[in-house]
Amino acid sequence: MWKLVVRRIMIMIPQIFVLSILVFLMAKAMPGDALTGLIDPSIDAEAREAMRERLGLNNPWYVQYWDWITNAMQGNFGQSFRYKMDVSELIGQRMVNTFWLSLMTLIFTYLIAIPLGITSGRYNDTWGDRLITGYTYVGFAAPLFIFALLMVFIFGFQLGWFPTSGSVTPGLQPGTFEYVLSKINHLLLPSLSMALITTVSTVQYLRSEIIDTKQKEFIITARAKGASEQRVYNRHILRNSLLPIAAFFGFELTGLIGGTVFIENIFNYPGMGQLFLQSIQMRDFSVVTALVLLFGIASILGALLSDIILSLVDPRIRIK
């Protein structure tokens, strides 16, 4: 087990290194640079050039990359010109909101996906299976941002059941019971909107696994030995079908990254996704590079987590 973890970590190191180079080069290709927005546009050219020289913006790209990555490894991503604060502090504030949104979405995803997938797989080719399959087809076809806008319009504006923006009601004291309830209330609609779309792949995957497992030879053998249908299903079919779903958990985490970018902007939820799009629009060089790097590292870690979970739940298929 530990050999697997060490081996995967050793593979991750060059992946993160290549990722950081690509992120830096793509950021350099953006209009403007780290100086954009920090100075008065009316400043004379000589003063602007002196400032560029002092900040090292005239250095070759590999020198600038080395300065940037060494500072990033120490947690220093520079300063945001829009918010006039350290990027690390800014991202830290937004990361908390994104964490709770992602956690709530994961909870809703598995609460919805596992019962629907089990029902659809066990009773395939019935009316219930057709209804569930129809829901997954609609979920695959519906863009997340369109579905989220409908949820905001119906449950936020028309029915008024949920707040449509922010992460907490203004004026509440942090740490109080009312504050916690407000945070949860602001999380429910965006997390449920994302879960109802992202859950469809898990439902279809679990359904296919159950149907495929029901036709395996060891299932036929178990029935031939006189085992009850309930025992065959619980001890053999369901247990083996849930193994890939457990391994799929890490990739669910990486899938949330793209989802939160849209959801947080639609619901005006102050998280990392909203900060990312706003920073692109404002050409906030330091914030964009830091967020893309963190998102990429999170995706790599999600893949590692999936490999570890898969090797834990089923040692027979450990990755060599």
For each residue, the residues with C-beta under 8 A, 3 or more apart:
1: 4 5 311 312 318
2: 5 6
3: 6 7
4: 1 7 8 307 308 311 318 319
5: 1 2 8 9 304 308
6: 2 3 9 10
7: 3 4 10 11
8: 4 5 11 12 304 307 308
9: 5 6 12 13 304
10: 6 7 13
11: 7 8 14 15
12: 8 9 15 16 300 301 304
13: 9 10 16 17
14: 11 17 18
15: 11 12 18 19 300
16: 12 13 19 20 296 297 300
17: 13 14 20 21
18: 14 15 21 22
19: 15 16 22 23 293 296 297 300
20: 16 17 23 24 65 69 72 293
21: 17 18 24 25 65
22: 18 19 25 26
23: 19 20 26 27 289 292 293 296
24: 20 21 27 28 61 64 65 68 69 289
25: 21 22 28 29 61
26: 22 23 29 30 292
27: 23 24 30 285 288 289 292
28: 24 25 33 61 64
29: 25 26
30: 26 27 283 285 288
31: 36 283
32: 35 36 37 283 285
33: 28 36 57 285
34: 38 55 57 78 285 286
35: 32 38 39 48 51 52 55 57
36: 31 32 33 81 283 285
37: 32 81 82 282 283 284
38: 34 35 81
39: 35 43 48 51
40: 43
41:
42:
43: 39 40 47 48
44: 47 48
45: 48 49
46: 49 50
47: 43 44 50 51
48: 35 39 43 44 45 51 52
49: 45 46 52 53
50: 46 47 53 54
51: 35 39 47 48 54 55
52: 35 48 49 55 57 58
53: 49 50 56 57 58
54: 50 51
55: 34 35 51 52
56: 53 59 63 64 67
57: 33 34 35 52 53 64
58: 52 53
59: 56 63 64 67
60: 63 64
61: 24 25 28 64 65
62: 65 66
63: 56 59 60 66 67
64: 24 28 56 57 59 60 61 67 68
65: 20 21 24 61 62 68 69
66: 62 63 69 70
67: 56 59 63 64 70 71
68: 24 64 65 71 72 78 289
69: 20 24 65 66 72 73
70: 66 67 73 74
71: 67 68 74 76 77 78
72: 20 68 69 75 76 77 290 293
73: 69 70
74: 70 71
75: 72 88
76: 71 72 86 88
77: 71 72 86 87 88 91 286 287 289 290
78: 34 68 71 86 87 285 286 290
79: 84 85 86 87 286
80: 83 84 85 86 87 90 279 284 286 287
81: 36 37 38 84 284 286
82: 37 278 279 282 284 287
83: 80 90
84: 79 80 81
85: 79 80 89 90
86: 76 77 78 79 80 89 90
87: 77 78 79 80 90 91 286 287 290
88: 75 76 77 91 92 290
89: 85 86 92 93
90: 80 83 85 86 87 93 94 275 287
91: 77 87 88 94 95 272 275 287 290 291 294
92: 88 89 95 96
93: 89 90 96
94: 90 91 97 98 270 271 272 274 275
95: 91 92 98 99 271 272
96: 92 93 99 100
97: 94 100 101 167 269 270 271 272
98: 94 95 101 102 260 264 271 272 273
99: 95 96 102 103
100: 96 97 103 104 183 187
101: 97 98 104 105 187 190 191 260 263 264 269 271
102: 98 99 105 106 253 256 260
103: 99 100 106 107
104: 100 101 107 108 187 188 191
105: 101 102 108 109 191 194 195 198 256 259
106: 102 103 109 110 195 252 253 256
107: 103 104 110 111 191
108: 104 105 111 112 191 192 195 196 199
109: 105 106 112 113 195 198 199 202 252
110: 106 107 113 114 202
111: 107 108 114 115
112: 108 109 115 116 195 196 199 203
113: 109 110 116 117 199 202 203 206
114: 110 111 117 118 202 206 245
115: 111 112 118 119
116: 112 113 119 120 132 135 199 203
117: 113 114 120 121 202 203 204 205 206 207 210 245
118: 114 115 121 122 206 210 238
119: 115 116 122 123 128 129 132
120: 116 117 123 124 128 129 132 133 203 206 207
121: 117 118 124 206 207 208 209 210 211 214 241
122: 118 119 210 233 237
123: 119 120 126 128 129
124: 120 121 129 207 210 211
125: 129 130
126: 123 129 130
127: 130 131
128: 119 120 123 131 132
129: 119 120 123 124 125 126 132 133 207
130: 125 126 127 133 134
131: 127 128 134 135
132: 116 119 120 128 129 135 136 203 207
133: 120 129 130 136 137 204 207
134: 130 131 137 138
135: 116 131 132 138 139 200 203
136: 132 133 139 140 200 203 204
137: 133 134 140 141
138: 134 135 141 142
139: 135 136 142 196 197 199 200
140: 136 137 200 201
141: 137 138
142: 138 139 146 147 197
143: 146 147
144: 147 148 193 194 197 198 259 262 263
145: 148 149 262 266
146: 142 143 149 150
147: 142 143 144 150 151 193 196 197
148: 144 145 151 152 190 193 194 262 263 266 267
149: 145 146 152 153 266
150: 146 147 153 154
151: 147 148 154 155 156 189 192 193
152: 148 149 155 156 157 164 189 193 266 267
153: 149 150 156 157 158
154: 150 151 157 158 159
155: 151 152 158 159 161 162 189
156: 151 152 153 159 160 161 162 163 164 189
157: 152 153 154 160 164
158: 153 154 155
159: 154 155 156
160: 156 157
161: 155 156 189
162: 155 156 185 186 188 189
163: 156 166 169 185 186 189
164: 152 156 157 189 267 268
165: 267 268 269
166: 163 169 170 186 268 269 270
167: 97 183 186 187 269 270 271
168: 172 179 182 183 186
169: 163 166 172 182 186
170: 166
171:
172: 168 169 176 178 179 182
173: 176 178 179
174: 179
175: 179
176: 172 173 179 180
177: 180 181
178: 172 173 181 182
179: 168 172 173 174 175 176 182 183
180: 176 177 183 184
181: 177 178 184 185
182: 168 169 172 178 179 185 186
183: 100 167 168 179 180 186 187
184: 180 181 187 188
185: 162 163 181 182 188
186: 162 163 166 167 168 169 182 183 189 190 269
187: 100 101 104 167 183 184 190 191
188: 104 162 184 185 191 192
189: 151 152 155 156 161 162 163 164 186 192 193 267
190: 101 148 186 187 193 194 263 264 266 267 269
191: 101 104 105 107 108 187 188 194 195
192: 108 151 188 189 195 196
193: 144 147 148 151 152 189 190 196 197 263 267
194: 105 144 148 190 191 197 198 256 259 260 263
195: 105 106 108 109 112 191 192 198 199
196: 108 112 139 147 192 193 199
197: 139 142 144 147 193 194 200 259
198: 105 109 144 194 195 201 202 252 255 256 259
199: 108 109 112 113 116 139 195 196 202 203
200: 135 136 139 140 197 203 204
201: 140 198 204 205
202: 109 110 113 114 117 198 199 205 206 245 248 252
203: 112 113 116 117 120 132 135 136 199 200 206 207
204: 117 133 136 200 201 207 208
205: 117 201 202 208 209 244 245 248
206: 113 114 117 118 120 121 202 203 209 210 241 242 245
207: 117 120 121 124 129 132 133 203 204 210 211
208: 121 204 205 211 212
209: 121 205 206 212 213 240 241 242 244 245
210: 117 118 121 122 124 206 207 213 214 237 238 241
211: 121 124 207 208 214 215
212: 208 209 215 216
213: 209 210 216 219 236 237 240 241
214: 121 210 211 219 237
215: 211 212 219
216: 212 213 219 220
217: 220 221
218: 221 222 236
219: 213 214 215 216 222 223 232 236 237
220: 216 217 223 224
221: 217 218 224 225
222: 218 219 225 227 231 232 236
223: 219 220 226 227 229 232
224: 220 221
225: 221 222
226: 223
227: 222 223 231 232 235
228: 231 232
229: 223 232 233
230: 233 234
231: 222 227 228 234 235
232: 219 222 223 227 228 229 235 236 237
233: 122 229 230 236 237 238
234: 230 231 237 238 239
235: 227 231 232 238 239
236: 213 218 219 222 232 233 239 240
237: 122 210 213 214 219 232 233 234 240 241
238: 118 210 233 234 235 241 242
239: 234 235 236 242 243
240: 209 213 236 237 243
241: 121 206 209 210 213 237 238 244 245
242: 206 209 238 239 245 246
243: 239 240 246 247 310 313 314
244: 205 209 241 247 248 310
245: 114 117 202 205 206 209 241 242 248 249
246: 242 243 249 309 310 313
247: 243 244 250 306 307 309 310 313
248: 202 205 244 245 251 252 306
249: 245 246 252 253 305 306 309
250: 247 253 254 301 302 303 304 305 306 307 308 309
251: 248 254 255 302 303 306
252: 106 109 198 202 248 249 255 256 302
253: 102 106 249 250 256 257 298 302 305
254: 250 251 257 298 299 302 303
255: 198 251 252 258 259
256: 102 105 106 194 198 252 253 259 260
257: 253 254 260 261 273 295 298 299
258: 255 261 262
259: 105 144 194 197 198 255 256 262 263
260: 98 101 102 194 256 257 263 264 271 272 273
261: 257 258 264 265 273 274 276 277
262: 144 145 148 258 259 265 266 273
263: 101 144 148 190 193 194 259 260 266 267 269 273
264: 98 101 190 260 261 267 268 269 270 271 272 273 274
265: 261 262 268 273 274 277
266: 145 148 149 152 190 262 263
267: 148 152 164 165 189 190 193 263 264
268: 164 165 166 264 265 274
269: 97 101 165 166 167 186 190 263 264 273 274
270: 94 97 166 167 264 274 275
271: 94 95 97 98 101 167 260 264 274 275
272: 91 94 95 97 98 260 264 275 276 291 294
273: 98 257 260 261 262 263 264 265 269 276 277
274: 94 261 264 265 268 269 270 271 277 278
275: 90 91 94 270 271 272 278 279 287 291
276: 261 272 273 279 280 287 288 291 292 295
277: 261 265 273 274 280 281
278: 82 274 275 281 282 284
279: 80 82 275 276 282 284 287 288 291
280: 276 277 283 284 288
281: 277 278
282: 37 82 278 279
283: 30 31 32 36 37 280
284: 37 80 81 82 278 279 280 287 288
285: 27 30 32 33 34 36 78 288 289
286: 34 77 78 79 80 81 87 289 290
287: 77 80 82 87 90 91 275 276 279 284 290 291
288: 27 30 276 279 280 284 285 291 292
289: 23 24 27 68 77 285 286 292 293
290: 72 77 78 87 88 91 286 287 293 294
291: 91 272 275 276 279 287 288 294 295
292: 23 26 27 276 288 289 295 296
293: 19 20 23 72 289 290 296 297
294: 91 272 290 291 297 298
295: 257 276 291 292 298 299
296: 16 19 23 292 293 299 300
297: 16 19 293 294 300 301
298: 253 254 257 294 295 301 302
299: 254 257 295 296 302 303
300: 12 15 16 19 296 297 303 304
301: 12 250 297 298 304 305
302: 250 251 252 253 254 298 299 305 306
303: 250 251 254 299 300 306 307
304: 5 8 9 12 250 300 301 307 308
305: 249 250 253 301 302 308 309
306: 247 248 249 250 251 302 303 309 310
307: 4 8 247 250 303 304 310 311 319
308: 4 5 8 250 304 305 311 312
309: 246 247 249 250 305 306 312 313
310: 243 244 246 247 306 307 313 314 317 318 319
311: 1 4 307 308 314 315 317 318 319
312: 1 308 309 315
313: 243 246 247 309 310
314: 243 310 311 317
315: 311 312 318
316:
317: 310 311 314
318: 1 4 310 311 315
319: 4 307 310 311
320:
